[in-house]
Amino acid sequence: MDASLEKMVDPTLAEMGKNLNEAMKMLEDNQRKMEEENEKKYARKDIPGPLQGSGQDMVSILQLVQNLMHGEEEEETSQTYRLQNVGEQGHMALLGHSLAAYISVLDRERLRKLTTRILSDTTLWLCRLFRYENGSAYYHEDDREGLLKICRLVIHTRYEDYTIEGFNVLYSKQPVIYISSAARTGLGQALCNQLGLPLSCMCLVPCNTMFGSQHQMDVALLDRVIKDDVESGKLPLLLVANAGTPGAGHTDKLGRLKELCEQYNMWLHVEGVNLATLALGYVSSSVLAATKCDSMTLTLGSWLGLPAVPAVTLYRHEDPSLSLAAGLTSSQPVEKLRALPLWLSLQYLGHDGIVERIKHASQLSQRLLENLKNLDFIKTSVEDELSSPVVVFKFFQEYSNRDQTSHAAQASTIQHPIISSERHVYDTFNQWLGEQLAQLVPASGVDVVELEDEGTCVRFSPLMTSAVLGTEIQDIDQLVDCLKMKIPVLTSTLQLREEFEQEVRRTPGLLYIEDLSWPGLGVVRYNYHSDEKNNDKQEKELEKINTELLKKLNELESDLTFSLGPEFGGQKNCVYIGMVTEDLDVSELVETIAATGREIEENSRLLENMTEVVRKGIQEAQLQLQKANEERLLEEGLLRQIPVVGSVLNWFSPFQASPKGRTFNLTAGSLESTESMYISKAQGTGTTPPPTPTSSLTKQRLPGQKVFKRSLRSSDALSETSSISHCDDLEKMDQRAPALSPGQEQGPLETQKLEEQKEVAKATTDTEATQSDQPLHDCTEAEEQGSQR
């Protein structure tokens, strides 16, 4: 490319292209010298400073730009951040901005000829490419600006005296702009603010509720609304329709809407992502009707992956003076240079390249839609299964109750409504699913969208993302594979949530916290029972216990995730449990949480008691030592306390006094004298301290098996039967033991035999429990009853 630049006639253009290539290479190569950049500390990079007296070279300036672009992300997230790979066509778009600044310094006549050629070429290409005959084009940076200019054009057209009298002419007949309820959020308010109209001039048209797509504008209702406005003296001005709604990607019935607009002399404006399919060979009839509308807005930057190119609004109007008054055309040649980046990029891609990119995006959506049809628990929401550029899907289970047989029998006759709590749970799960898919397959470009009827869904819109991210068929296959892995986790978690709630509510010491916005098994809190009346101290103790509980649960070798919950909006002093699999033993999990909490509480109370005992012991020791010093003074006499006399007296008549110290016994909680230590020259051992309370749940497991896991469901029945039989044998063995009178004792041989029989029975039971991997609660109770008897 450098050689071709050197062959250019204008050396300035060659130098401009060369500098742009060097600058882009420097900005895109942010992986270079990453380790050195991480070690450097820019103490004042975010603090504005004075302008340096001597200028800086381009390399230093670009280095500063790169540091500002990547410095914060690397420090905050400690992850590698890279620029989007814009490609050669992106370089052409960026070159257009540089050329526009250079061309603007040409003389007026050359500038006029050049801008006229650029504008006419670009408009002709776009009108032919998107089947919009005899159209004009307006190029704008903000995608809403084109619709704003169209509204002004229609106002100038319908109100002849608007140019002279201004807003006074609007009093006689109030203009009304109709927008679908599925349109972009805030579009109507933005138009009213820019046009200086009250919000009463904006009419929000509901979508279908009974027939047709729930994301399409209700044409019959719109007809009635327009009639009512006409009868009340209002002027229907403009209708904004969608060829691909921002949420679900559905297309309004543009043919019927065009007939309605012609009937009431209204302007029809169409926008949406589905307009990109007009460039393909096969176009659905609903989208093809957009070619008959009065204006449409195209966002070519996202469709073709072109950075910093303007959006285009194509329109048909016969009066150039009104177009000039509305701002759709300009007499300034510099304003026409907005089309230069798009003019360069379209020439670089060519007609075939543009069509190929849009066709590739449509193929990606069809590939995903075909795979989603074969997945269970996945519900899709598409307008046309044969050609739908936008695919919206969600995880959904027809029934969440464990009694699936009764629900399956009634499924053909009864449609169960989803209550609000269940809807909230599904929204939470689909939010988690969308975030996981976007994280695992970032090249897919999936995102989460909130729809009014469907709730939270996952959206795949390749026309908006594939050209930028470089999405390929392999990425779609990887997305489907990840979705297949997540569906069993979602179904298992949804089914075990109810069982987890019941187990927690039955377990003393635990409190179930209902948090519908948490994507996981559930939320639990260990209740700390204290007689302390100080609420602040009790709250701190509760926080301490639950924090320690979370730490100990995370130390276990399990596949579960325990956390403190979301950063904002979560409950305090709780343990949040994440997604689970179907082999989770809920009862063991709840018992472990309760036992660990009790262990932490007992240790905490033991430490508090020991602290109090030590404090009192220290005070008592100080009093006894002070008393011993006073007794020693009385025994030695007053003369021995005089410095010189006391030394002489001690020399002639030494005073023999045994050392009297004190030692504190932590086990007994009492002070003891140290005389025995000095006599025996050894420290007494005292009594053995009590053992630290530990959890009694020591379930035996197979080698390599993690906690909270149970074996396959097929072995559950056998395991329970074998466990019960061994427990019955153990009870019978205890019952056969001869009853002894209070004064009678067993002989050593009989006692030894009885203990051996119990140990054999217990070992057999433990072996069976290990093989079946089920907790033997009944067996433990039977053994305790036998020992009590």
KOLSEFI-333323 format. One record per residue (C-alpha): residue in one letter; x negated, y, z negated. Coordinates in pm, whole numbers, plus 32768, in hexadecimal, padded with zeros to 4 digits. Layout:
# residues N
   r     px     py     pz
   a      X      Y      Z
...
This chain:
# residues 789
   r     px     py     pz
   m   8000   8000   8000
   d   7ED9   80E9   7FC2
   a   7E69   80BE   8129
   s   7FBE   811E   81AE
   l   7FC0   8252   80CF
   e   7E73   82C4   815F
   k   7F02   82B4   82C0
   m   800C   83B9   8269
   v   7FF1   8506   8319
   d   803E   85D3   81E2
   p   7F2A   8597   80E1
   t   8009   8622   7FCE
   l   8106   850C   8000
   a   7FF1   8409   7FFD
   e   7F62   8495   7EBB
   m   80BF   849E   7E20
   g   8100   8330   7E70
   k   7FAA   82CC   7DF0
   n   7FD7   8387   7CA7
   l   812E   82ED   7C77
   n   80A5   818D   7CA7
   e   7F8E   81CC   7BAE
   a   807E   8260   7AB0
   m   8172   813E   7ACB
   k   805C   803D   7AA7
   m   7FE0   80EB   796F
   l   8139   8100   78D0
   e   819B   7F9A   7926
   d   8054   7F08   78A5
   n   80B0   7F30   7737
   q   8028   7DD8   76E5
   r   7EC7   7E52   7721
   k   7DF5   7E93   75EC
   m   7F1C   7E40   7509
   e   7E40   7DD7   73E8
   e   7D76   7F19   73F1
   e   7EB4   7FE9   73FB
   n   7F45   7F33   72CF
   e   7E0D   7F7D   7204
   k   7E15   80EE   7255
   k   7EE7   81D4   717E
   y   7F74   830E   721E
   a   7FB5   83D8   70E7
   r   8042   8508   7198
   k   80D0   847E   72DB
   d   8238   84D0   727A
   i   81E6   8627   71EB
   p   81FA   8747   72E6
   g   80B5   87FF   7306
   p   8030   8932   73B9
   l   7FE7   8929   752B
   q   7E77   88EB   7565
   g   7DB0   8A01   7602
   s   7CFD   8920   76F9
   g   7DD3   8847   77DB
   q   7DD8   86CC   77D9
   d   7DAD   85DB   78F8
   m   7EC9   8501   797D
   v   7E42   83C4   78DC
   s   7E4B   845C   777F
   i   7FAA   84E1   77B2
   l   802A   8392   7831
   q   7F81   82E6   770C
   l   803C   83CE   7621
   v   8183   8380   76D4
   q   8142   820B   76B4
   n   80FB   822C   7540
   l   823E   82ED   750B
   m   8302   81EC   75D3
   h   8281   80B6   7521
   g   81F7   812B   73D3
   e   8337   812B   7305
   e   83B6   7FDC   7382
   e   826D   7F2F   733A
   e   8254   7FC0   71DA
   e   83BE   7F7D   7178
   t   83FD   7E29   7212
   s   829A   7DA8   723D
   q   830A   7D16   7389
   t   8283   7D43   74E6
   y   834A   7E3E   75B0
   r   831E   7E55   7726
   l   839E   7F3F   782E
   q   84A4   7EC7   791F
   n   83FF   7E43   7A58
   v   8496   7F35   7B53
   g   83EB   7E9E   7C82
   e   8392   7F47   7DC9
   q   84F4   7FC3   7E08
   g   84EB   8067   7CB2
   h   83A4   8111   7D0C
   m   844F   81A0   7E3E
   a   8563   8232   7D66
   l   8466   82CD   7C78
   l   83A0   8352   7D9F
   g   84DD   83FF   7E16
   h   84E2   84DC   7CE1
   s   837A   8544   7D1D
   l   83C0   8585   7E8D
   a   84F1   8656   7E35
   a   8417   8740   7D6A
   y   831B   8755   7E86
   i   841D   8786   7F98
   s   84C8   889F   7ED7
   v   8399   8983   7F18
   l   83C2   896D   8092
   d   8440   8A98   8154
   r   85BA   8AC3   815E
   e   85F2   8A50   82C4
   r   8529   8910   82A4
   l   85C9   88C8   8157
   r   8726   88F3   81EA
   k   86E2   8806   830C
   l   8642   86FF   822E
   t   8751   8703   8122
   t   8865   86F6   8227
   r   87C6   85C4   82C5
   i   8795   8515   8176
   l   88F9   855D   8106
   s   899D   84F7   824C
   d   88D4   83B5   826A
   t   891C   8345   8107
   t   8A90   8396   8121
   l   8AB0   82DD   826C
   w   89FE   81A7   81E7
   l   8AD1   8195   80AD
   c   8C1D   81CA   8162
   r   8BCE   80B3   8258
   l   8B40   7FCF   814D
   f   8C74   7FE9   806C
   r   8D79   8002   8185
   y   8DE1   8165   8135
   e   8E25   8210   8281
   n   8E0D   8388   82BD
   g   8D9C   83CE   815C
   s   8CC6   84D6   80BB
   a   8BD9   849E   7F98
   y   8B86   8552   7E58
   y   8A49   84EB   7D9D
   h   8A3F   851D   7C25
   e   8975   84AB   7AF9
   d   8A95   846C   7A07
   d   8B86   8364   7A89
   r   8CAE   842B   7A00
   e   8C4B   856A   7AB1
   g   8CD1   84F2   7BFF
   l   8E2E   84B9   7B71
   l   8E1D   860E   7ACB
   k   8DD6   86B7   7C19
   i   8EF0   85F2   7CBC
   c   8FE3   866F   7BB3
   r   8F7E   87D4   7BFE
   l   8FAA   8794   7D70
   v   910B   8710   7D39
   i   9162   8838   7C58
   h   90EC   892A   7D67
   t   91B6   8868   7E67
   r   92FF   8850   7DA7
   y   92EF   89AD   7D0D
   e   92B3   8AA2   7E2C
   d   9288   8BD3   7D4A
   y   919B   8B24   7C58
   t   906C   8BD2   7CEF
   i   9105   8D29   7CAB
   e   91D7   8CFF   7B70
   g   911C   8BE3   7ACA
   f   91C0   8B26   79AC
   n   92F2   8C0B   79B2
   v   9384   8B45   7AD5
   l   937D   8A0A   7A01
   y   948B   8A91   7919
   s   959F   8A6C   7A1A
   k   9557   88FD   7A59
   q   9477   8844   796A
   p   938B   8755   7A23
   v   9384   85E7   79B9
   i   9261   84F5   79EB
   y   92AF   8382   79C5
   i   91A8   8292   7943
   s   91C2   811F   78F4
   s   91A8   80B2   778A
   a   9094   7FC2   77FA
   a   8FBA   80DE   787A
   r   8E76   8150   77DC
   t   8E96   81CC   7679
   g   8EA5   8345   7663
   l   8EC8   8382   77D9
   g   900F   8440   77BE
   q   8F98   851B   76A1
   a   8E56   856E   775B
   l   8F1B   85DA   788F
   c   9003   86B8   77C6
   n   8EDE   875B   7711
   q   8E23   87A5   7854
   l   8F58   8820   790E
   g   8FD6   88F1   77EE
   l   9122   8838   77E1
   p   91E2   87CE   76A9
   l   91ED   865E   7652
   s   935E   865E   76A6
   c   92F7   866B   7814
   m   9261   850E   77F1
   c   9350   83E4   780B
   l   92D4   828E   77A0
   v   9384   817E   7868
   p   93AA   802D   77B3
   c   9347   7EE4   7853
   n   9427   7DBC   78A2
   t   94BE   7D07   777A
   m   95A4   7C05   7819
   f   9537   7BBA   797F
   g   93E6   7BCE   7A28
   s   9294   7C16   7991
   q   9293   7CBB   783B
   h   9179   7D9C   78B6
   q   9234   7E2A   79E3
   m   92FD   7F67   79E1
   d   9477   7F35   79C4
   v   94F0   7FC4   7B10
   a   9665   7FB8   7ABB
   l   962C   8070   7975
   l   9550   816F   7A28
   d   9669   81B1   7B21
   r   975D   81FB   7A07
   v   9663   82DE   7957
   i   9624   83A8   7A94
   k   979A   83D4   7ACD
   d   97C8   8452   796C
   d   96A9   854A   7996
   v   9737   85CD   7ADC
   e   988D   85FB   7A40
   s   97F3   86B8   791B
   g   974B   87B0   7A05
   k   95EB   8725   79FF
   l   950B   86F1   7B2E
   p   9473   8592   7B60
   l   9313   85E1   7BCD
   l   9229   84B7   7BD7
   l   921D   8344   7B86
   v   90DB   8296   7B19
   a   90E1   8120   7B6C
   n   8FE3   800D   7B2A
   a   8F43   7F1B   7C1A
   g   8EA7   7E5B   7AFD
   t   8F04   7ED2   79A1
   p   8DE1   7F24   78BA
   g   8E3F   7E08   77CE
   a   8EC0   7CDA   788D
   g   8E75   7D41   79F5
   h   8FDB   7D28   7A74
   t   905B   7DF0   7B9E
   d   919D   7EB7   7B9D
   k   92A1   7E84   7CAD
   l   920B   7F8E   7D89
   g   92FA   7F53   7EAD
   r   9432   7F9C   7DE1
   l   9387   80B9   7D2D
   k   932F   815A   7E7B
   e   9499   8146   7EE9
   l   9506   81E3   7DA3
   c   940A   82FD   7DCB
   e   9481   8344   7F2C
   q   95E7   834F   7EAF
   y   959C   845A   7DAB
   n   9485   8509   7E6C
   m   9379   84A4   7D71
   w   9203   8470   7D9B
   l   9181   830D   7D64
   h   9021   82E6   7CDA
   v   8F84   818B   7CAC
   e   8E51   8127   7BE5
   g   8DC3   7FDE   7B68
   v   8CB9   7ED9   7B9A
   n   8D87   7E0A   7C91
   l   8D5E   7F1B   7D96
   a   8C04   7E8B   7DD8
   t   8CA4   7D59   7E7E
   l   8D20   7E39   7F99
   a   8BC5   7E0B   8031
   l   8BF4   7C91   804E
   g   8C87   7BD6   8173
   y   8DA9   7B49   80AA
   v   8E66   7C3E   7FCE
   s   8F9E   7BF3   7F05
   s   90D8   7CA7   7F75
   s   90FD   7D58   7E25
   v   8FA5   7DF8   7E44
   l   8FC4   7E36   7FB9
   a   90EB   7F1B   7F74
   a   8FF4   800E   7ED2
   t   8F82   8078   802E
   k   90CE   812D   805B
   c   90AF   81FD   7F1D
   d   9062   8371   7F1D
   s   8F18   8354   7E62
   m   8E38   8254   7DB8
   t   8D01   825E   7CDD
   l   8BDA   8175   7D22
   t   8AC3   8133   7C26
   l   89B4   80AB   7D0B
   g   889E   80C4   7C09
   s   891B   7FA3   7B33
   w   899B   7ED7   7C5C
   l   884F   7EDD   7D16
   g   875F   7F05   7BF2
   l   86EF   8062   7C58
   p   867A   8147   7B3E
   a   86D0   82B8   7B35
   v   87AD   82BA   7C6C
   p   88EE   8385   7C67
   a   8A4F   82FF   7C6A
   v   8B1E   8343   7DA1
   t   8C88   83AE   7DC1
   l   8D1C   8376   7F1B
   y   8E53   8442   7F6E
   r   8F2D   84B2   8090
   h   8F98   861D   80B0
   e   8FCF   86FF   81DA
   d   8F94   8857   8142
   p   8E1E   889E   8111
   s   8E68   89E3   805C
   l   8F25   8933   7F49
   s   8E0E   8830   7F2A
   l   8D19   894D   7F02
   a   8DF6   89F2   7DFD
   a   8E13   88AC   7D3B
   g   8C99   887B   7D3D
   l   8C96   8745   7E19
   t   8BBA   87F3   7F18
   s   8AB1   88FB   7EE9
   s   8A1B   8A07   7FC4
   q   88CD   89E3   7F14
   p   87E4   88F4   7FCE
   v   8734   8891   7E8C
   e   887B   87FC   7E08
   k   8885   8712   7F32
   l   8734   867C   7ED0
   r   87E5   85A8   7DC7
   a   881D   84A5   7ED5
   l   86A9   8487   7F25
   p   8657   8368   7E2F
   l   8782   82A4   7EAD
   w   8727   82F1   8016
   l   85CC   8260   7FE6
   s   8645   812C   7F26
   l   8755   80D2   8020
   q   8659   80DE   813B
   y   8569   8004   8078
   l   8670   7EFA   802C
   g   8725   7F06   8178
   h   8888   7E92   81B9
   d   8834   7D22   8190
   g   8778   7D5C   804B
   i   889A   7E1B   7FB2
   v   8997   7D13   8014
   e   88B4   7BFD   7F97
   r   8895   7C96   7E3D
   i   8A0C   7CBE   7E16
   k   8A48   7B61   7E9F
   h   894B   7ACD   7DAD
   a   89FF   7B6E   7C88
   s   8B4D   7ADD   7CFB
   q   8AB2   7983   7D19
   l   8A2F   7998   7BB7
   s   8B88   79E1   7B2C
   q   8C21   78C1   7BF3
   r   8B13   77D4   7B78
   l   8B5A   782C   7A0F
   l   8CD3   7817   7A40
   e   8CBB   76B8   7AD4
   n   8BED   7640   79AB
   l   8CD5   76DE   78AC
   k   8DFF   761E   7938
   n   8D5D   74D7   78C9
   l   8D1D   7545   7761
   d   8E0A   74FF   7644
   f   8E73   7611   7552
   i   8E18   7720   7650
   k   8F2C   77FF   76D3
   t   8EE9   78DC   7802
   s   8F99   7A1C   7867
   v   8F60   7A64   79D8
   e   903E   7B08   7ADA
   d   8FEA   7A27   7C01
   e   8F43   78D7   7BCC
   l   8EC9   78D0   7D36
   s   8E1C   7A23   7D36
   s   8DF7   7AD5   7BE9
   p   8CC1   7BAF   7BC0
   v   8CFD   7BC7   7A48
   v   8D21   7A93   7969
   v   8DAF   7ABB   780B
   f   8DBF   798E   7722
   k   8DE9   7941   75B2
   f   8DD7   7820   74BF
   f   8F33   77AF   7460
   q   8FC3   767B   73B6
   e   9130   762E   73EF
   y   9150   75B6   7288
   s   9068   75DB   7162
   n   9125   74FA   7072
   r   9085   73AB   702A
   d   91D3   72FC   7067
   q   9199   72F4   71DD
   t   928E   71D9   7223
   s   93C3   729A   71C0
   h   934E   73CD   727C
   a   9307   7304   73B4
   a   9465   726F   73AA
   q   9502   73C9   7398
   a   9418   7478   748A
   s   94FA   743D   75B7
   t   962C   74E0   7519
   i   95AC   75DB   7418
   q   94BD   76F9   7452
   h   9414   7749   7307
   p   93D0   78BF   72DB
   i   9282   7924   724E
   i   92AC   79E3   710B
   s   91E1   7B19   70C9
   s   90E4   7A6C   6FE7
   e   90A5   795C   70E7
   r   9082   7A63   71F7
   h   8F83   7B17   7122
   v   8EBE   79D5   70EE
   y   8EBA   798B   7263
   d   8E48   7AEE   72AB
   t   8D2B   7AC2   71B5
   f   8CC3   7977   7249
   n   8CCA   79FD   73AE
   q   8C00   7B2B   7342
   w   8AF9   7A3D   72B9
   l   8B09   7969   73F4
   g   8AD2   7A92   74D9
   e   89AC   7B0F   740D
   q   890D   79B6   740A
   l   8931   798A   7583
   a   88A5   7AE4   75C7
   q   877D   7A99   74E5
   l   8734   793E   756E
   v   8762   7999   76DE
   p   8717   7B0D   76FC
   a   86FD   7AFA   7877
   s   886E   7A9F   788F
   g   88E1   7BF7   7820
   v   8A12   7B7B   775E
   d   8AAB   7C66   7660
   v   8BCE   7C72   756C
   v   8D0D   7D2B   75C6
   e   8E45   7D7B   74FB
   l   8F8D   7D40   75B7
   e   90E1   7DA4   7536
   d   918F   7C55   7569
   e   9074   7B57   7572
   g   8FAA   7BF0   7457
   t   8E31   7BCF   7454
   c   8DA8   7B26   758E
   v   8C60   7AE9   763F
   r   8C40   7B9B   778D
   f   8B61   7B49   78B5
   s   8B58   7C5C   79BC
   p   8A35   7C13   7AA8
   l   8A85   7D3A   7B8B
   m   8A22   7E1F   7A6D
   t   88F7   7D5B   79E8
   s   886A   7C57   7ADA
   a   87B0   7D4A   7BBC
   v   8713   7DF5   7A90
   l   86BD   7CBC   79C9
   g   866E   7BDB   7AF2
   t   876D   7AD1   7A94
   e   874E   7988   7B53
   i   8812   7843   7B69
   q   8723   77A3   7A70
   d   8784   78A8   796E
   i   88F3   784D   7999
   d   88A6   76DC   7968
   q   87DE   7730   7831
   l   88FF   7802   77B4
   v   89EF   76DF   77DE
   d   8900   75F4   7729
   c   88E7   76E2   7603
   l   8A60   7701   75FF
   k   8A82   7586   75F0
   m   899B   7581   74C3
   k   8A5B   7691   740C
   i   8BBB   7607   743F
   p   8B90   74DA   734F
   v   8B02   75C5   7249
   l   8C2D   76AD   726B
   t   8D2D   7595   725C
   s   8C86   74EF   7130
   t   8C6B   7634   706F
   l   8DD4   768C   70BA
   q   8E4E   7538   7043
   l   8D7B   7533   6F05
   r   8DD4   7694   6E93
   e   8F19   7620   6DF4
   e   8E74   74F7   6D48
   f   8D62   75D9   6CC4
   e   8E61   76CD   6C38
   q   8F1E   75B7   6B86
   e   8DE0   7521   6AF2
   v   8D6D   7673   6A70
   r   8EBE   76C2   69D4
   r   8EBD   756E   6923
   t   8D5D   7598   689C
   p   8D43   7655   6751
   g   8C4A   776D   6749
   l   8C69   77C2   68BB
   l   8D3F   78CF   695B
   y   8DA4   78C0   6AC8
   i   8D8A   7A12   6B7A
   e   8E64   7A35   6CAE
   d   8DA4   7AF4   6DB8
   l   8E43   7AC8   6F0F
   s   8D32   7B93   6FB7
   w   8C1E   7A9A   6F58
   p   8BC3   79A2   706D
   g   8B77   7870   6F9D
   l   8BF7   776C   6EA8
   g   8C5A   7867   6D9F
   v   8BF3   7942   6C7C
   v   8BCC   78CF   6B14
   r   8B6C   797A   69D1
   y   8AF4   78DE   688C
   n   8BBC   7971   676E
   y   8AEE   79D3   6640
   h   8BB6   79AE   64FE
   s   8B3B   7A9C   63F3
   d   8BC7   7B3D   62BC
   e   8B09   7C79   630A
   k   8BF3   7DA4   6315
   n   8AFD   7E79   63D7
   n   8B70   7E5C   6541
   d   8A2B   7EE2   65D1
   k   895B   7DE0   6518
   q   8A48   7CCA   657C
   e   8A3D   7D3C   66E7
   k   88C0   7D39   66E3
   e   88BC   7BDE   664C
   l   89B2   7B66   6755
   e   88D9   7BF8   6867
   k   87A4   7B57   67D0
   i   8842   79FD   67BE
   n   88CF   7A05   6920
   t   8789   7A89   69AD
   e   86C8   7970   6904
   l   87D0   787A   697E
   l   879D   78EF   6AE3
   k   8625   78C8   6ABE
   k   8640   7764   6A3E
   l   8738   7701   6B4F
   n   864E   7782   6C5C
   e   8534   76B3   6BC5
   l   85F6   7572   6C06
   e   85A6   74AC   6D40
   s   86ED   74DD   6DF6
   d   8768   7558   6F45
   l   8850   7658   6EA7
   t   880F   77CB   6E98
   f   8855   7882   6D53
   s   884E   79FC   6D47
   l   88D2   7B2C   6C91
   g   89C1   7B73   6DAF
   p   89CF   7C98   6EA3
   e   890F   7DD3   6E55
   f   8A49   7EA9   6E5B
   g   8BA6   7E4B   6DF1
   g   8B53   7D08   6D3B
   q   8BAB   7C9E   6BDB
   k   8AA9   7CCF   6AC8
   n   8A0F   7BBB   69F5
   c   8A7E   7AA4   6ADF
   v   89E2   7987   6BA2
   y   8A40   7983   6D11
   i   8A2A   7831   6DC0
   g   89F7   7830   6F37
   m   8A62   7741   704B
   v   8A62   75CB   7002
   t   8A76   7481   70BB
   e   8B70   7366   709F
   d   8A8F   728D   6FC3
   l   8A99   7386   6EA3
   d   8AF7   72FA   6D4F
   v   8BCC   7416   6CC9
   s   8C00   737D   6B71
   e   8A8B   734D   6B3B
   l   8A48   74B1   6BAF
   v   8B44   7544   6ABB
   e   8AC8   746A   699C
   t   8962   74CE   69E1
   i   89BD   763F   69DF
   a   8A7A   7618   6896
   a   8968   7548   67F1
   t   8856   7634   6861
   g   891B   775C   67E0
   r   8950   76B6   668E
   e   87DE   7664   667B
   i   8780   77CD   66C0
   e   887C   7848   65C0
   e   87FB   7759   64B3
   n   8694   77B9   64F7
   s   86F4   7925   64E5
   r   87A3   78F9   6397
   l   8681   782A   6311
   l   8591   793E   6371
   e   866D   7A45   62CF
   n   8684   797C   618C
   m   8510   793D   618A
   t   84CC   7AAE   61C0
   e   85A8   7B09   6099
   v   8505   7A03   5FBC
   v   83A7   7A78   6018
   r   8404   7BE3   5FD5
   k   848C   7B90   5E7A
   g   835F   7AB1   5E33
   i   826F   7BCB   5E87
   q   8323   7CB8   5D9F
   e   8320   7BB8   5C86
   a   81AE   7B6E   5CBE
   q   815B   7CDF   5CA6
   l   8212   7CFB   5B5A
   q   8167   7BC5   5ACB
   l   800E   7C39   5B3C
   q   804A   7D8D   5AA1
   k   80B0   7CE4   595B
   a   7F7C   7C02   5965
   n   7E98   7D31   598C
   e   7F33   7DD3   585C
   e   7EFF   7C94   5790
   r   7D95   7C81   5802
   l   7D58   7DE4   578B
   l   7DE5   7D8E   5634
   e   7D0B   7C56   561A
   e   7BC7   7D04   5682
   g   7BF4   7E2C   559C
   l   7BC0   7FA1   55CC
   l   7A41   7FA0   55A9
   r   7A12   7EC0   56D7
   q   7AC4   7FBF   57B3
   i   79BD   80D0   576B
   p   78C2   80C8   588C
   v   7773   80BB   57D4
   v   77EB   8026   568B
   g   78B6   7F1E   573F
   s   7785   7EA7   5804
   v   76AD   7E8B   56CD
   l   77BF   7DDA   560E
   n   77FC   7CE6   572A
   w   7682   7CA4   5731
   f   766D   7C43   55C4
   s   77C4   7BA7   55A5
   p   7851   7B38   56F4
   f   79C9   7B1C   5709
   q   7A40   79D5   57A1
   a   7B91   79FD   5852
   s   7C29   7906   5944
   p   7CA2   799C   5A90
   k   7E1B   79B5   5A9D
   g   7E9E   79C5   5BFD
   r   7FEC   7979   5CA0
   t   8049   78A5   5DCB
   f   8198   78A9   5E81
   n   823A   775E   5EDC
   l   8306   7794   601C
   t   83B6   7648   5FF7
   a   842B   767E   5E93
   g   8444   77F8   5EB1
   s   8393   7831   5D63
   l   8250   78BE   5CD4
   e   8151   77D0   5C3A
   s   8013   7808   5B77
   t   7EBE   77CD   5C16
   e   7E21   7739   5ADA
   s   7E54   75D9   5B5E
   m   7DA1   7637   5C9F
   y   7C6F   76B6   5BE5
   i   7C6C   7587   5B05
   s   7C94   747F   5C1B
   k   7BD7   754E   5D21
   a   7CE9   74F6   5E1E
   q   7E2F   758D   5E90
   g   7F6A   74CB   5E3E
   t   8035   744C   5F61
   g   8185   747C   5EB7
   t   82BF   73ED   5F4B
   t   82EB   73A9   60BB
   p   83A7   74C3   616B
   p   84F0   746B   6214
   p   84DD   7420   6387
   t   8540   752E   647E
   p   869C   74ED   6506
   t   8697   7474   666B
   s   8797   7412   6769
   s   882A   72B8   673B
   l   8870   728F   68AD
   t   875C   71AC   6927
   k   8805   70FE   6A45
   q   8733   6FF0   6AE6
   r   86F8   701D   6C59
   l   8672   6F6A   6D83
   p   8510   6FBF   6DF3
   g   850E   7109   6EB2
   q   8677   715B   6E5C
   k   86B6   72C3   6DF4
   v   8798   7336   6CDE
   f   890B   7372   6D12
   k   8911   726D   6E29
   r   89F5   7141   6E36
   s   89E8   700D   6F12
   l   8ACC   6FC4   7037
   r   8C40   6FC5   6FF8
   s   8C5D   6E55   705C
   s   8BA7   6DEA   6F20
   d   8C76   6EBF   6E33
   a   8D83   6DBB   6DF0
   l   8C87   6CA7   6DB3
   s   8BBE   6D84   6CCD
   e   8CE9   6DE7   6BFA
   t   8D62   6C7E   6BDD
   s   8C0D   6BFC   6B75
   s   8BDF   6D13   6A7B
   i   8D30   6CD3   69D6
   s   8CF2   6B5C   69C1
   h   8BA5   6B91   6911
   c   8C45   6C86   6822
   d   8D52   6B86   67CB
   d   8C47   6A7F   678B
   l   8B94   6B6F   66A6
   e   8CD3   6BB9   65E2
   k   8D1F   6A45   65BD
   m   8BBC   6A05   6545
   d   8BE4   6B11   643B
   q   8D35   6A84   63D1
   r   8CA3   6927   63A5
   a   8BA8   69B1   62AD
   p   8C10   6937   614E
   a   8CA0   6A40   606C
   l   8BCB   6A73   5F37
   s   8C32   6ADF   5DE4
   p   8B97   6C1C   5D51
   g   8AA7   6B59   5C7F
   q   8A51   6A4F   5D80
   e   892B   6A68   5E6A
   q   88CB   69A6   5FA1
   g   879A   68D3   5FA8
   p   8674   6944   6077
   l   86A7   682E   6177
   e   8817   6880   61AD
   t   87CD   69EE   61C8
   q   86B9   69AE   62C3
   k   879C   68CE   639A
   l   88B4   69C9   6397
   e   87CA   6AE4   63FC
   e   8737   6A0F   6514
   q   8893   69C3   659B
   k   88EB   6B33   6599
   e   87A7   6B8F   6647
   v   87DE   6A86   6755
   a   8943   6AFE   6791
   k   88D4   6C67   679A
   a   87B3   6C1D   6887
   t   88A0   6B61   6970
   t   8993   6C83   696C
   d   887F   6D80   69B3
   t   8805   6CAA   6AD7
   e   8961   6CA1   6B70
   a   8986   6E16   6B3C
   t   883C   6E56   6BEA
   q   88A0   6D88   6D19
   s   89F2   6E2F   6D38
   d   8968   6F86   6CD3
   q   8AA1   6FD9   6C04
   p   8AA7   7067   6AA0
   l   8B33   6F6B   69A9
   h   8BF9   7045   68BD
   d   8CE9   6F2E   6851
   c   8BC5   6E49   6806
   t   8B21   6F50   672A
   e   8C63   6F84   6667
   a   8C8D   6E0D   6633
   e   8B29   6DF1   65B4
   e   8B63   6F0C   64BC
   q   8CA4   6E69   6442
   g   8BEA   6D21   6414
   s   8AD4   6DC2   634D
   q   8BD1   6E70   626E
   r   8C81   6D25   6228
